[in-house]
Amino acid sequence: MYYKLDNGMGVYLFQRKNLPLISLTTVYGVGSFNEQKHEQGVAHFLEHMMFKGSKKYPLGAIDLFSHVSGGENNAYTCKDYTAYYHLLPKGSWQEGLNIEKDRMTSLDLDQGEFDSEKQVVIEELKMYQDEAQELLYDAMYESLYAKSSGYFHPVLGYEKTLNEMTLQTMQSFYEKYYQPANSFLILLGDFEIDDAKEYIHQSLSQIPSKAIESKDVDRCFHVTNRKVIQEMEQEYPSLQIAFPSNGFSKENYILSSILEEYLCGGKIGRFYQLLCEQNDLVNSVQSFCDSQVEGGAFFFNFELKDIQDIKKILTIIYSEFENLHNGAFDLEELEIAKTKVLANYCIEQEKLDDYTMSLIPFCFYSKDGDAYQEYHSLKEAFSTVSALDMTDYIQKHFDKSKQVVGLVRDIEESDPDLFLWEEVQ
């Protein structure tokens, strides 16, 4: 069930009574995309501060409530939205909603806590910068988008911007975007629909909501530096290849999920077979489609055994891309990939928190509250995908002229000769 409160806040109610548990999630339509230059990193920083106390729930009260009730809570920030979730026994979700109401309306942004947490966020940023694939991930977005785009900069921001950020900057950001009309609630689990609707109405419908001015920011791709080389101390070189992708949709989700399994899905994936089993060139392979509102990227990650093998590795990868571009899908392997995707889809529904995490992007990106129907139509849709569908997807999204390749090498190694798919003779 989906409906909106009078103040514009969306509500999703999904019953599931196999266990006496409820997940309660509040999603705000704001992420790093919405940040201005001097705010870069504030959406994620604010996520941290949302646990530092509000009018009725002082510092530590949220975690204490979760512990005492036998539940858990957490949050995350991405480029398009920020989500806060609780997993609770069925009799405790109302208090969880009270917490979300209080920190939506009465967050206590204290200067001392702000200064202290800023250092925590900066350390988190540095930790991610010490991970080769994370370093490349951010570099890929900086290569795929123009600086004017909200997708250009990392979700965590930059150290300089964070150091210069003021409490007032965060307060203004919070007051602007943490509005009922810019959010929605997901209640999933063992509850009665009428009781839940009544309590949600009493708790949230009277919160006033301000209009949010739309931000005219470029979401389009602007591919610039297509060969990225970074350096850091590490045992094995890391290779990453990225292609621009279209925004989140049911169709893109289905096809990208199957392609991920077909190429990198464990030891039977094409790239694992070609690069690990047959040629012993890499330690690991991984792929994922990172879809946003109107863009994103399809990533391939490889941990290399020896940087001297880069030419052979890229040649094998690009040869496989060329084969798929020409429709050369192995039908037996494609059926295996579809089966694995379907199995993962079923498994993610077994645990309430995993189920919620899977529903969130559908709730955010879907139109007119069709998220539940879209998500639960995937089972049939996965099984009907053909090799022709996959070929069309490859031809549409894997554009040679927009590919970006990146490498993180050890500081003692020299730059290898990176080359692009379109440069293969």
Stockholm file with secondary structure:
# STOCKHOLM 1.0

chainA/1-425         MYYKLDNGMGVYLFQRKNLPLISLTTVYGVGSFNEQKHEQGVAHFLEHMMFKGSKKYPLGAIDLFSHVSGGENNAYTCKDYTAYYHLLPKGSWQEGLNIEKDRMTSLDLDQGEFDSEKQVVIEELKMYQDEAQELLYDAMYESLYAKSSGYFHPVLGYEKTLNEMTLQTMQSFYEKYYQPANSFLILLGDFEIDDAKEYIHQSLSQIPSKAIESKDVDRCFHVTNRKVIQEMEQEYPSLQIAFPSNGFSKENYILSSILEEYLCGGKIGRFYQLLCEQNDLVNSVQSFCDSQVEGGAFFFNFELKDIQDIKKILTIIYSEFENLHNGAFDLEELEIAKTKVLANYCIEQEKLDDYTMSLIPFCFYSKDGDAYQEYHSLKEAFSTVSALDMTDYIQKHFDKSKQVVGLVRDIEESDPDLFLWEEVQ
#=GR chainA/1-425 SS CEEECTTSCEEEEEECCSSSEEEEEEEESCCGGGCCGGGTTHHHHHHHHTTSCBSSSCTTHHHHHHHHHTCEEEEEECSSCEEEEEEEETTSHHHHHHHHHHHHHCBCCCHHHHHHHHHHHHHHHHHHHTSHHHHHHHHHHHHHBCTTSTTSSCTTCCHHHHHHCCHHHHHHHHHHHCCGGGEEEEEEESCCHHHHHHHHHHHHTTSCCCCCCCCCCCCSBCCCCCEEEEECCCSSCEEEEEEECCCCCHHHHHHHHHHHHHHHSGGGSHHHIIIIITTCCEEEEEEEEEECSSCEEEEEEEEESCGGGHHHHHHHHHHHHHHHHTTCCCHHHHHHHHHHHHHHHHHTTTSHHHHHHHHHHHHHHSSTTCHHHHHHTHHHHHHTCCHHHHHHHHHHHCCGGGCEEEEEECTTSCCCCCCCGGGCC
#=GC SS_cons         CEEECTTSCEEEEEECCSSSEEEEEEEESCCGGGCCGGGTTHHHHHHHHTTSCBSSSCTTHHHHHHHHHTCEEEEEECSSCEEEEEEEETTSHHHHHHHHHHHHHCBCCCHHHHHHHHHHHHHHHHHHHTSHHHHHHHHHHHHHBCTTSTTSSCTTCCHHHHHHCCHHHHHHHHHHHCCGGGEEEEEEESCCHHHHHHHHHHHHTTSCCCCCCCCCCCCSBCCCCCEEEEECCCSSCEEEEEEECCCCCHHHHHHHHHHHHHHHSGGGSHHHIIIIITTCCEEEEEEEEEECSSCEEEEEEEEESCGGGHHHHHHHHHHHHHHHHTTCCCHHHHHHHHHHHHHHHHHTTTSHHHHHHHHHHHHHHSSTTCHHHHHHTHHHHHHTCCHHHHHHHHHHHCCGGGCEEEEEECTTSCCCCCCCGGGCC
//
